[in-house]
């Protein structure tokens, strides 16, 4: 039986552990806190699931596959994790990112519709779209209960035979060559496996020098709103040009309305988790313009998370030494892909195919379309 140690029980690590256990691997999943702990990027209250990714067909296909994966996970858990309320993109220009996304969605037979801005009143109790060119609607999109989904996935992994170890893991180097070994050090003890996958999110750059990755602080805001602004009564929404996104009230924590703009550098383990007042004012300014009746809505709930960013917003999936794999750089658009990505990575680890060259540890060049390709979480 092949063995693997997965370090990090966020949604990527937990999903991979579950998939590998289902495939017959002997799996150890190491997490220094608990699955779904509030320091994880995966522990946000919600994440968006949508397929639009500009002109990138690879991510678009994977997101569509992930939608089915979330449905299967729900059935397995006996719990609703994904709320398919649809999503509306607010397009500020006629031939921009949303236009390209619509073309790709249609080419892949993923349902979408292009609407007049005046149609916004069909979806939201109050809407101002006089500055928009059109709306792009994805009916088969929605919102994932992120923190709960992470906890459920880790629990399913344990049920499938995964050994969950609560400890801090450190990489192990060969004393003679200096290269990493397919082993981890846990509480002073060295444990070996055929594969070691470091899926540590924002902790990855501190463990492995020279990665093309930075970590930024990301504030999330939820506002107290009337019942009409709830899911599934209203869809999720993204204003790509304004780097704003959100959705209606889910589970009583308020309407999410926040920015996708990158925050300052951040240390995930010890960084203070208090939102920036400037971000609150920025969100209020947006609500005032797009949903005027919510201009004075009080802040109900806040969270601080982080983005693990690569310069080109592509993920990192690379074997840096025999049997040692790094998986990260989710760049704010990774959560929704998790069930399908786990299957893809499992195939890579099993040797069925090589990972996409785009995911290598090479030097990355910022690419505007990818950097602004709708990372909303």
C-alpha distance (Angstrom), angle and dihedral (degrees) to the residues before:
residue distance angle dihedral
X1 . . .
X2 3.79 . .
X3 3.77 115.8 .
X4 3.80 131.7 -147.6
X5 3.78 136.9 179.0
X6 3.80 114.1 -152.5
X7 3.79 113.9 -164.5
X8 3.80 114.0 -154.7
X9 3.81 126.9 38.0
X10 3.76 98.6 -145.7
X11 3.78 117.1 123.6
X12 3.80 93.8 -77.2
X13 3.79 95.4 47.7
X14 3.81 94.9 41.9
X15 3.81 92.8 46.5
X16 3.80 91.5 49.5
X17 3.81 92.0 47.6
X18 3.80 90.5 51.5
X19 3.80 93.4 48.1
X20 3.81 93.9 47.7
X21 3.81 91.7 48.4
X22 3.80 89.1 51.2
X23 3.81 87.7 51.3
X24 3.80 92.1 54.6
X25 3.80 102.2 -98.7
X26 3.79 122.5 141.1
X27 3.80 100.4 -119.4
X28 3.78 133.7 -164.8
X29 3.80 116.0 -172.8
X30 3.81 115.4 -162.5
X31 3.81 122.4 -162.1
X32 3.80 124.6 167.7
X33 3.82 93.4 -151.7
X34 3.82 122.7 13.9
X35 3.81 132.4 -65.3
X36 3.79 106.7 -86.4
X37 3.82 95.2 19.7
X38 3.79 112.2 161.8
X39 3.81 95.2 -110.9
X40 3.80 91.0 65.2
X41 3.78 119.0 94.9
X42 3.81 83.4 -137.4
X43 3.80 90.8 62.0
X44 3.78 96.4 74.3
X45 3.76 112.0 124.6
X46 3.82 92.1 -114.7
X47 3.79 143.3 5.4
X48 3.79 130.4 -165.3
X49 3.78 124.5 -114.2
X50 3.79 113.6 -155.6
X51 3.78 136.1 140.1
X52 3.82 102.2 -144.7
X53 3.81 109.5 111.8
X54 3.78 104.5 156.1
X55 3.78 111.0 -112.6
X56 3.80 95.5 -20.5
X57 3.80 109.6 112.6
X58 3.82 94.7 179.7
X59 3.80 95.5 63.5
X60 3.80 91.0 38.6
X61 3.81 92.3 56.0
X62 3.79 92.5 44.8
X63 3.81 92.2 51.6
X64 3.80 90.4 51.5
X65 3.80 90.1 50.5
X66 3.80 89.7 47.5
X67 3.80 90.8 56.9
X68 3.80 88.9 63.3
X69 3.79 88.9 44.0
X70 3.79 91.9 56.6
X71 3.79 90.3 49.9
X72 3.80 91.2 52.9
X73 3.79 90.7 47.1
X74 3.81 90.2 52.7
X75 3.79 90.9 51.9
X76 3.78 91.3 48.9
X77 3.80 92.7 49.0
X78 3.80 96.4 39.0
X79 3.78 89.4 -133.1
X80 3.81 135.6 108.0
X81 3.79 109.7 -114.3
X82 3.80 103.0 152.5
X83 3.81 123.3 58.3
X84 3.79 108.4 -161.6
X85 3.80 99.1 -156.7
X86 3.81 95.3 142.0
X87 3.79 127.9 -118.4
X88 3.79 135.4 -112.1
X89 3.80 122.5 -154.0
X90 3.81 117.0 -154.4
X91 3.81 107.7 -140.1
X92 3.80 115.8 -158.2
X93 3.81 95.5 -174.4
X94 3.82 131.8 39.4
X95 3.80 97.1 -128.7
X96 3.80 104.7 31.3
X97 3.78 136.3 106.4
X98 3.80 95.0 -53.7
X99 3.82 91.6 52.6
X100 3.80 90.6 52.7
X101 3.80 90.6 45.9
X102 3.79 91.3 53.3
X103 3.80 91.1 52.5
X104 3.80 92.4 51.8
X105 3.80 93.1 45.5
X106 3.79 90.9 51.9
X107 3.81 92.2 46.2
X108 3.80 89.1 54.4
X109 3.84 93.1 45.5
X110 3.81 92.1 -115.8
X111 3.77 107.1 147.3
X112 3.79 118.5 -112.6
X113 3.77 137.6 142.6
X114 3.78 134.9 -147.9
X115 3.79 112.5 -138.2
X116 3.77 139.9 -177.3
X117 3.84 114.6 -101.1
X118 3.81 87.6 -116.7
X119 3.81 87.4 68.3
X120 3.79 89.2 69.9
X121 3.78 87.9 89.4
X122 3.80 88.3 67.4
X123 3.79 91.1 64.9
X124 3.80 107.1 31.1
X125 3.83 130.2 47.3
X126 3.79 88.5 -132.4
X127 3.80 125.7 17.6
X128 3.77 138.6 164.6
X129 3.81 115.3 -166.2
X130 3.81 104.2 155.3
X131 3.82 90.0 120.9
X132 3.82 93.6 53.7
X133 3.78 131.6 94.1
X134 3.81 97.1 -154.3
X135 3.81 144.6 -32.8
X136 3.79 123.9 -111.8
X137 3.79 112.8 -154.0
X138 3.79 125.0 -162.2
X139 3.82 106.2 -168.3
X140 3.82 92.5 -172.5
X141 3.78 96.0 57.5
X142 3.77 132.0 89.0
X143 3.78 148.4 127.8
X144 3.81 132.4 -46.0
X145 3.79 122.7 -150.8
X146 3.78 89.0 -125.1
X147 3.78 106.3 -172.4
X148 3.78 92.1 42.5
X149 3.80 91.2 46.7
X150 3.80 90.0 53.8
X151 3.80 91.9 50.7
X152 3.80 92.4 46.1
X153 3.81 93.2 48.7
X154 3.80 91.9 51.1
X155 3.82 90.3 48.1
X156 3.80 91.2 50.7
X157 3.79 88.7 49.7
X158 3.81 90.2 55.0
X159 3.80 89.7 48.3
X160 3.82 88.3 52.4
X161 3.80 90.8 56.4
X162 3.80 102.9 -90.5
X163 3.79 113.6 149.2
X164 3.81 107.6 -132.8
X165 3.79 113.7 -155.5
X166 3.78 120.6 -170.3
X167 3.79 104.5 -147.9
X168 3.78 143.5 101.1
X169 3.79 111.8 -92.9
X170 3.80 124.9 -153.8
X171 3.82 129.2 -166.3
X172 3.80 118.1 -106.1
X173 3.79 123.0 -138.0
X174 3.79 130.3 -158.5
X175 3.80 105.4 -109.1
X176 3.80 93.0 -140.0
X177 3.80 103.7 40.4
X178 3.79 100.1 25.1
X179 3.81 91.5 -135.2
X180 3.79 121.1 132.6
X181 3.78 119.7 -97.3
X182 3.79 128.2 -142.9
X183 3.76 89.2 -104.1
X184 3.78 140.1 89.3
X185 3.77 132.6 -145.4
X186 3.79 112.5 -129.3
X187 3.79 118.3 -179.2
X188 3.79 89.9 -23.3
X189 3.80 93.9 -49.8
X190 3.79 121.9 112.9
X191 3.80 116.1 -135.4
X192 3.81 122.6 -171.2
X193 3.80 132.5 -157.4
X194 3.80 138.4 167.7
X195 3.80 88.3 -106.4
X196 3.78 133.2 17.7
X197 3.80 117.1 -164.0
X198 3.78 117.3 -165.5
X199 3.81 104.4 -154.8
X200 3.80 96.4 161.7
X201 3.80 100.3 137.9
X202 3.79 112.2 -155.8
X203 3.83 91.3 6.0
X204 3.81 92.5 63.3
X205 3.85 98.9 85.6
X206 3.81 91.1 54.6
X207 3.81 91.4 53.8
X208 3.81 98.5 44.5
X209 3.78 120.8 39.5
X210 3.77 122.9 -137.5
X211 3.79 99.7 23.4
X212 3.81 116.5 153.2
X213 3.78 90.7 -118.9
X214 3.78 140.2 107.1
X215 3.80 131.0 -173.6
X216 3.80 122.2 -134.2
X217 3.81 133.2 -174.5
X218 3.81 114.2 -112.1
X219 3.79 121.9 -167.6
X220 3.79 120.2 -154.1
X221 3.80 122.2 -159.9
X222 3.80 132.2 -164.4
X223 3.80 122.2 -169.9
X224 3.80 131.3 -153.3
X225 3.82 106.8 -111.4
X226 3.82 138.5 168.4
X227 3.83 117.8 -86.4
X228 3.81 92.1 -100.6
X229 3.82 88.1 70.5
X230 3.81 94.3 67.1
X231 3.79 135.8 109.3
X232 2.96 128.4 -70.1
X233 3.81 90.9 16.4
X234 3.81 89.1 66.9
X235 3.82 127.1 31.1
X236 3.77 127.6 -125.9
X237 3.78 114.5 -96.1
X238 3.79 140.9 -156.8
X239 3.79 128.6 -164.9
X240 3.77 98.3 -163.4
X241 3.79 96.9 -176.2
X242 3.80 92.1 51.6
X243 3.83 94.8 42.5
X244 3.81 88.2 -125.1
X245 3.79 129.8 131.3
X246 3.76 142.2 159.5
X247 3.79 149.3 134.6
X248 3.77 141.6 -135.2
X249 3.77 125.9 -78.0
X250 3.82 115.1 -58.5
X251 3.80 119.7 -170.8
X252 3.78 93.8 -15.0
X253 3.82 99.2 -64.9
X254 3.81 93.4 115.5
X255 3.77 137.7 -114.0
X256 3.79 112.4 -40.2
X257 3.81 111.2 -132.0
X258 3.77 115.5 159.2
X259 3.79 145.9 131.7
X260 3.77 130.2 -90.9
X261 3.79 91.8 -157.7
X262 3.78 114.3 123.4
X263 3.79 114.9 -100.8
X264 3.81 129.6 -150.0
X265 3.82 123.9 -64.7
X266 3.77 111.5 -72.3
X267 3.79 140.8 -165.4
X268 3.83 106.7 -143.5
X269 3.79 101.1 -157.5
X270 3.79 100.8 50.8
X271 3.80 105.3 12.0
X272 3.79 115.7 124.6
X273 3.80 111.9 -104.2
X274 3.77 101.4 -143.1
X275 3.80 120.9 123.4
X276 3.79 120.7 -119.8
X277 3.84 113.3 -108.8
X278 3.81 88.8 -139.4
X279 3.78 89.0 62.3
X280 3.79 91.1 53.6
X281 3.78 90.7 53.2
X282 3.80 91.0 47.0
X283 3.81 90.8 53.9
X284 3.81 91.5 47.2
X285 3.80 90.3 51.4
X286 3.79 89.6 53.4
X287 3.82 93.7 47.8
X288 3.79 89.4 49.7
X289 3.80 90.4 55.7
X290 3.82 101.3 39.5
X291 3.82 104.3 27.6
X292 3.83 103.6 21.7
X293 3.80 96.9 -177.5
X294 3.83 89.0 62.6
X295 3.79 95.2 54.5
X296 3.81 92.6 109.9
X297 3.81 97.9 36.0
X298 3.82 109.0 137.9
X299 3.78 121.8 -122.5
X300 3.79 107.3 -102.2
X301 3.80 104.8 175.8
X302 3.81 136.6 7.0
X303 3.79 136.4 -171.0
X304 3.79 134.7 -175.5
X305 3.78 118.2 -145.0
X306 3.76 135.6 152.5
X307 3.77 143.5 -121.4
X308 3.80 119.6 -133.7
X309 3.78 97.4 -150.5
X310 3.77 134.9 -166.2
X311 3.81 116.5 -163.3
X312 3.81 92.8 -111.9
X313 3.85 95.6 36.1
X314 3.81 90.8 -119.1
X315 3.78 117.6 134.5
X316 3.77 126.5 -109.8
X317 3.80 119.0 -119.0
X318 3.77 111.4 153.5
X319 3.81 141.8 141.3
X320 3.80 103.8 -131.1
X321 3.83 94.8 178.1
X322 3.81 132.5 3.2
X323 3.79 106.3 -58.6
X324 3.83 94.1 -4.1
X325 3.80 114.1 115.5
X326 3.78 130.9 -178.5
X327 3.81 118.6 -153.8
X328 3.78 119.7 -178.7
X329 3.77 147.7 81.3
X330 3.79 91.8 113.0
X331 3.82 87.1 169.1
X332 3.78 92.6 -156.5
X333 3.80 96.1 -64.9
X334 3.79 100.7 76.6
X335 3.79 106.8 86.6
X336 3.78 98.9 75.7
X337 3.81 92.3 51.7
X338 3.81 94.9 55.7
X339 3.84 102.8 108.4
X340 3.81 93.1 46.5
X341 3.80 94.4 38.4
X342 3.81 89.4 54.5
X343 3.79 89.7 58.4
X344 3.80 91.3 47.9
X345 3.81 93.3 49.4
X346 3.81 91.2 45.5
X347 3.80 88.5 58.0
X348 3.79 90.7 50.1
X349 3.81 92.5 50.4
X350 3.79 90.5 47.9
X351 3.81 90.7 53.4
X352 3.80 95.7 -115.2
X353 3.81 91.3 130.2
X354 3.78 142.3 -14.2
X355 3.80 119.8 -97.7
X356 3.77 118.7 -100.8
X357 3.84 109.2 -81.5
X358 3.81 88.7 -127.5
X359 3.82 88.8 70.3
X360 3.81 95.6 58.1
X361 3.84 126.3 120.9
X362 3.80 90.9 -111.5
X363 3.77 124.0 126.3
X364 3.80 109.0 -74.9
X365 3.79 126.2 -140.1
X366 3.80 116.9 -149.8
X367 3.79 109.8 -110.6
X368 3.77 114.9 -164.5
X369 3.79 97.6 -145.5
X370 3.79 92.5 52.0
X371 3.78 94.7 41.5
X372 3.78 89.9 54.1
X373 3.77 96.5 33.1
X374 3.75 96.5 122.3
X375 3.76 106.8 -82.6
X376 3.83 92.6 176.5
X377 3.75 109.3 150.1
